[in-house]
Amino acid sequence: GDSVTQMEGPVTLSEEAFLTINCTYTATGYPSLFWYVQYPGEGLQLLLKATKADDKGSNKGFEATYRKETTSFHLEKGSVQVSDSAVYFCALISNTGNQFYFGTGTSLTVIP
Amino acid sequence: DAGVIQSPRHEVTEMGQEVTLRCKPISGHDYLFWYRQTMMRGLELLIYFNNNVPIDDSGMPEDRFSAKMPNASFSTLKIQPSEPRDSAVYFCASSFWDPANTGELFFGEGSRLTVL
Protein backbone atom coordinates (compact mmCIF):
# COMPACT_ATOMS: atom_id res chain seq x y z
CA GLY A 1 0.00 0.00 0.00
CA ASP A 2 0.86 3.65 -0.11
CA SER A 3 3.21 4.97 2.56
CA VAL A 4 5.64 7.73 3.47
CA THR A 5 9.00 7.36 5.22
CA GLN A 6 10.79 10.36 6.63
CA MET A 7 14.04 10.76 8.50
CA GLU A 8 14.07 10.24 12.21
CA GLY A 9 14.48 13.20 14.49
CA PRO A 10 14.97 15.16 16.48
CA VAL A 11 17.07 17.58 14.50
CA THR A 12 18.85 20.46 16.21
CA LEU A 13 20.45 23.22 14.16
CA SER A 14 21.98 26.58 14.80
CA GLU A 15 20.31 29.63 13.34
CA GLU A 16 21.20 30.23 9.66
CA ALA A 17 22.23 26.61 9.13
CA PHE A 18 21.09 24.61 6.10
CA LEU A 19 18.21 22.20 6.62
CA THR A 20 17.38 18.95 4.85
CA ILE A 21 14.67 16.57 6.00
CA ASN A 22 14.49 13.46 3.86
CA CYS A 23 11.21 11.95 2.71
CA THR A 24 10.60 8.99 0.42
CA TYR A 25 7.31 7.49 -0.60
CA THR A 26 5.71 4.34 -1.93
CA ALA A 27 2.61 4.72 -4.02
CA THR A 28 0.79 3.28 -6.97
CA GLY A 29 0.13 5.77 -9.69
CA TYR A 30 0.89 9.44 -9.32
CA PRO A 31 0.24 10.83 -5.86
CA SER A 32 0.38 14.46 -4.81
CA LEU A 33 3.01 15.19 -2.17
CA PHE A 34 2.89 17.58 0.76
CA TRP A 35 4.89 18.94 3.65
CA TYR A 36 2.90 19.94 6.71
CA VAL A 37 4.25 21.84 9.71
CA GLN A 38 3.03 21.70 13.30
CA TYR A 39 4.05 24.52 15.62
CA PRO A 40 3.90 23.86 19.37
CA GLY A 41 0.35 23.61 20.65
CA GLU A 42 -1.22 23.91 17.21
CA GLY A 43 -2.69 21.71 14.51
CA LEU A 44 -0.89 20.80 11.33
CA GLN A 45 -0.88 23.31 8.51
CA LEU A 46 0.18 22.98 4.92
CA LEU A 47 3.69 24.25 4.23
CA LEU A 48 4.04 23.34 0.56
CA LYS A 49 2.92 20.83 -2.02
CA ALA A 50 3.73 19.38 -5.45
CA THR A 51 1.26 17.59 -7.65
CA LYS A 52 3.38 16.04 -10.38
CA ALA A 53 6.89 14.86 -11.14
CA ASP A 54 9.58 17.55 -11.24
CA ASP A 55 7.28 20.12 -9.63
CA LYS A 56 8.91 22.22 -6.94
CA GLY A 57 6.83 23.40 -4.01
CA SER A 58 8.04 26.41 -2.07
CA ASN A 59 6.88 28.58 0.80
CA LYS A 60 8.52 30.68 3.54
CA GLY A 61 11.98 29.84 2.18
CA PHE A 62 11.32 26.08 2.24
CA GLU A 63 11.50 24.04 -0.95
CA ALA A 64 10.88 20.45 -1.99
CA THR A 65 11.05 18.86 -5.44
CA TYR A 66 8.90 15.90 -6.49
CA ARG A 67 11.42 13.33 -7.76
CA LYS A 68 9.65 10.37 -9.31
CA GLU A 69 12.85 8.56 -10.27
CA THR A 70 13.96 8.42 -6.63
CA THR A 71 10.43 8.54 -5.14
CA SER A 72 11.55 11.38 -2.91
CA PHE A 73 10.32 14.77 -1.72
CA HIS A 74 13.07 16.12 0.51
CA LEU A 75 12.46 19.37 2.38
CA GLU A 76 15.20 22.01 2.30
CA LYS A 77 15.80 25.49 3.60
CA GLY A 78 18.96 27.46 3.09
CA SER A 79 18.99 29.38 6.36
CA VAL A 80 16.78 28.34 9.26
CA GLN A 81 15.45 30.66 11.91
CA VAL A 82 14.44 30.07 15.51
CA SER A 83 10.83 30.52 14.43
CA ASP A 84 11.16 27.44 12.19
CA SER A 85 11.29 25.21 15.26
CA ALA A 86 8.39 22.80 14.77
CA VAL A 87 7.51 19.26 13.74
CA TYR A 88 7.50 18.62 9.99
CA PHE A 89 5.39 15.92 8.37
CA CYS A 90 5.75 14.57 4.87
CA ALA A 91 2.49 13.32 3.37
CA LEU A 92 0.92 12.04 0.19
CA ILE A 93 -2.58 11.79 -1.13
CA SER A 94 -3.29 8.70 -3.11
CA ASN A 95 -4.57 9.28 -6.61
CA THR A 96 -7.03 6.43 -6.07
CA GLY A 97 -9.02 8.43 -3.57
CA ASN A 98 -8.85 11.06 -0.91
CA GLN A 99 -6.77 9.03 1.53
CA PHE A 100 -3.87 10.92 3.10
CA TYR A 101 -0.75 9.14 4.34
CA PHE A 102 1.55 10.90 6.81
CA GLY A 103 5.11 10.22 7.83
CA THR A 104 6.01 9.98 11.49
CA GLY A 105 7.14 13.59 11.73
CA THR A 106 10.56 15.14 12.27
CA SER A 107 11.08 17.53 15.15
CA LEU A 108 13.30 20.51 14.37
CA THR A 109 14.78 22.78 17.01
CA VAL A 110 16.72 25.84 15.92
CA ILE A 111 18.95 27.43 18.53
CA PRO A 112 20.15 31.05 18.41
CA ASP B 1 -12.83 32.59 7.27
CA ALA B 2 -13.58 30.14 10.05
CA GLY B 3 -11.33 27.13 10.06
CA VAL B 4 -12.01 23.70 11.53
CA ILE B 5 -13.35 24.19 15.03
CA GLN B 6 -12.82 21.62 17.74
CA SER B 7 -14.05 21.47 21.30
CA PRO B 8 -13.06 21.13 24.01
CA ARG B 9 -9.44 22.24 23.64
CA HIS B 10 -8.52 20.45 26.84
CA GLU B 11 -10.28 17.69 28.71
CA VAL B 12 -9.20 16.00 31.90
CA THR B 13 -11.30 13.10 33.05
CA GLU B 14 -11.12 10.00 35.17
CA MET B 15 -10.83 6.47 33.91
CA GLY B 16 -14.21 4.99 33.09
CA GLN B 17 -15.88 8.27 32.20
CA GLU B 18 -17.40 9.00 28.83
CA VAL B 19 -15.61 11.56 26.67
CA THR B 20 -17.13 13.35 23.69
CA LEU B 21 -15.02 15.41 21.33
CA ARG B 22 -16.66 17.70 18.81
CA CYS B 23 -15.72 19.04 15.42
CA LYS B 24 -17.16 21.55 13.00
CA PRO B 25 -15.54 21.23 9.57
CA ILE B 26 -15.06 24.05 7.11
CA SER B 27 -18.27 24.80 5.26
CA GLY B 28 -18.35 23.13 1.85
CA HIS B 29 -15.84 20.44 2.72
CA ASP B 30 -17.14 16.95 2.06
CA TYR B 31 -14.41 14.93 3.78
CA LEU B 32 -13.83 14.81 7.53
CA PHE B 33 -11.02 13.00 9.28
CA TRP B 34 -10.30 12.15 12.90
CA TYR B 35 -6.64 11.69 13.88
CA ARG B 36 -4.97 10.83 17.16
CA GLN B 37 -1.47 12.04 17.97
CA THR B 38 0.79 10.58 20.66
CA MET B 39 4.51 10.64 21.23
CA MET B 40 4.74 6.88 20.88
CA ARG B 41 2.70 6.34 17.72
CA GLY B 42 2.75 9.73 16.02
CA LEU B 43 -0.27 10.75 13.93
CA GLU B 44 -2.81 7.97 13.43
CA LEU B 45 -5.92 8.12 11.26
CA LEU B 46 -8.88 6.85 13.25
CA ILE B 47 -11.77 7.28 10.83
CA TYR B 48 -12.88 9.40 7.93
CA PHE B 49 -16.21 10.40 6.44
CA ASN B 50 -17.28 11.43 2.99
CA ASN B 51 -20.57 13.29 2.70
CA ASN B 52 -21.35 12.30 6.30
CA VAL B 53 -20.88 8.59 5.62
CA PRO B 54 -18.07 6.69 7.38
CA ILE B 55 -15.72 5.36 4.71
CA ASP B 56 -12.89 3.78 6.64
CA ASP B 57 -12.93 3.15 10.39
CA SER B 58 -10.15 0.58 10.42
CA GLY B 59 -8.03 2.89 12.55
CA MET B 60 -10.52 3.01 15.40
CA PRO B 61 -8.66 1.20 18.19
CA GLU B 62 -11.55 -0.73 19.69
CA ASP B 63 -15.26 -0.76 20.42
CA ARG B 64 -14.87 1.85 23.10
CA PHE B 65 -14.41 4.39 20.31
CA SER B 66 -17.25 5.57 18.10
CA ALA B 67 -17.67 8.45 15.69
CA LYS B 68 -20.69 10.02 14.09
CA MET B 69 -21.40 12.71 11.57
CA PRO B 70 -25.12 13.50 11.72
CA ASN B 71 -24.83 16.37 9.26
CA ALA B 72 -22.30 18.17 7.11
CA SER B 73 -21.36 20.65 9.79
CA PHE B 74 -20.84 18.48 12.85
CA SER B 75 -19.03 15.35 13.96
CA THR B 76 -18.34 13.70 17.29
CA LEU B 77 -15.78 11.24 18.52
CA LYS B 78 -16.84 9.40 21.63
CA ILE B 79 -14.82 7.23 23.99
CA GLN B 80 -16.78 5.14 26.47
CA PRO B 81 -15.39 4.08 28.86
CA SER B 82 -12.17 6.07 28.72
CA GLU B 83 -8.81 4.63 29.80
CA PRO B 84 -5.47 6.27 30.63
CA ARG B 85 -3.96 4.95 27.38
CA ASP B 86 -6.46 7.06 25.45
CA SER B 87 -4.62 10.19 26.58
CA ALA B 88 -3.56 11.98 23.41
CA VAL B 89 -4.28 14.97 21.23
CA TYR B 90 -7.20 14.32 18.91
CA PHE B 91 -7.33 16.28 15.68
CA CYS B 92 -10.19 16.79 13.32
CA ALA B 93 -9.44 17.77 9.73
CA SER B 94 -11.54 18.47 6.67
CA SER B 95 -11.05 18.74 2.93
CA PHE B 96 -13.04 18.85 -0.28
CA TRP B 97 -12.97 16.40 -3.14
CA ASP B 98 -10.62 17.56 -5.81
CA PRO B 99 -10.63 15.67 -9.14
CA ALA B 100 -6.94 16.44 -9.55
CA ASN B 101 -6.26 15.06 -6.08
CA THR B 102 -4.32 18.16 -5.14
CA GLY B 103 -6.52 18.72 -2.13
CA GLU B 104 -5.22 20.01 1.16
CA LEU B 105 -6.19 18.91 4.64
CA PHE B 106 -7.26 21.65 7.04
CA PHE B 107 -6.69 20.79 10.67
CA GLY B 108 -8.33 22.04 13.80
CA GLU B 109 -6.26 23.03 16.81
CA GLY B 110 -6.86 19.69 18.49
CA SER B 111 -8.43 18.43 21.70
CA ARG B 112 -5.92 17.40 24.32
CA LEU B 113 -7.37 14.55 26.36
CA THR B 114 -5.92 13.40 29.67
CA VAL B 115 -7.45 10.35 31.33
CA LEU B 116 -6.37 9.88 34.93
Boltz contact constraints between the chains, C-beta under 6 A:
constraints:
  - contact:
      token1: [A, 32]
      token2: [B, 101]
      max_distance: 6.0
  - contact:
      token1: [A, 32]
      token2: [B, 102]
      max_distance: 6.0
  - contact:
      token1: [A, 43]
      token2: [B, 91]
      max_distance: 6.0
  - contact:
      token1: [A, 43]
      token2: [B, 107]
      max_distance: 6.0
  - contact:
      token1: [A, 43]
      token2: [B, 108]
      max_distance: 6.0
  - contact:
      token1: [A, 43]
      token2: [B, 109]
      max_distance: 6.0
  - contact:
      token1: [A, 43]
      token2: [B, 110]
      max_distance: 6.0
  - contact:
      token1: [A, 44]
      token2: [B, 107]
      max_distance: 6.0
  - contact:
      token1: [A, 46]
      token2: [B, 104]
      max_distance: 6.0
  - contact:
      token1: [A, 51]
      token2: [B, 102]
      max_distance: 6.0
  - contact:
      token1: [A, 93]
      token2: [B, 101]
      max_distance: 6.0
  - contact:
      token1: [A, 95]
      token2: [B, 101]
      max_distance: 6.0
  - contact:
      token1: [A, 98]
      token2: [B, 31]
      max_distance: 6.0
  - contact:
      token1: [A, 100]
      token2: [B, 105]
      max_distance: 6.0
  - contact:
      token1: [A, 102]
      token2: [B, 43]
      max_distance: 6.0
  - contact:
      token1: [A, 104]
      token2: [B, 42]
      max_distance: 6.0
  - contact:
      token1: [A, 105]
      token2: [B, 42]
      max_distance: 6.0
